[in-house]
Amino acid sequence: MADKRIFAKPEELARAVADHAVRELGTAVDRAGEATWVLAGGSTPAAAYRLLAQGAPSLDWSRLNVLVGDERCVPVGDADSNWGQAAAALLDHVPVDPDRLLVPDGTLPPDEAAARYEARLALLPKDGTGLPRLDHVWLGVGEDGHTLSLFPGLEAVEVTDRLTVGVHDSPKPPPERLTLTLNALEGAKDCLIIAAGAGKAEVIAGALQGDDKLPVARAARAVEEAGGRVTWLLDEAAAGGLG
Ligand code: 6PG
């Protein structure tokens, strides 16, 4: 049974996301001396990023390895950059260790950007299966059920032999991206799937019913089947199809 929490107000959702992250990352740092955090792109996480930027005194930011689950092939300074948005909302305001930031190179074409990113991921601490241990992962959800830059029907969803892959034809602009694969998500230990707005209600309901045509459903299953925990954090509108 999927673990899901539903919130009436956007600020309550953002607070729950931020508090969960601080708990999970803090526990991972206490256990291993470091923790790897995968940020989500899109607009939904922004309020939680901003809350975290206000301070998380219990968290040793300098011990966090930070990466982003997917990135558009644009320069970090571009308004479309997921990393750029997360840096402006959070990373530029907390004492992270620059050497532990896996900044994607969005100036490269998708396949080369993905290959370079994969080489960075390969240097992260690994779990018992040899995959990078992703202690805490944030995933957003599109209205078509995509997550990361894994869109319904695109071949990137089916890639199983790599941690990252280039996307050339994203239906959500911009078209060129790099993304983690479902294979990479098998290294996730704790994953938040975060969604807000009535436009997501149908795919959230479908995903929670296990509709594998939806990449977000495949992502949740990849995490759980590998032994990771998935928590769906939703506002009431996004949960509107759950009955
Ligand atoms: C991207 C994101 C994407 C996003 C969803 C939800 O690069 O576009 O990674 O997967 O998380 O599209 O976006 P919103 O949060 O803006 O609805």
Boltz pocket constraint, residues with backbone or C-beta under 6 A from the ligand:
constraints:
  - pocket:
      binder: B
      contacts: [[A, 40], [A, 41], [A, 42], [A, 43], [A, 44], [A, 45], [A, 70], [A, 71], [A, 72], [A, 82], [A, 139], [A, 140], [A, 141], [A, 142], [A, 143], [A, 146], [A, 147], [A, 148], [A, 149], [A, 172], [A, 173], [A, 196]]
      max_distance: 6.0
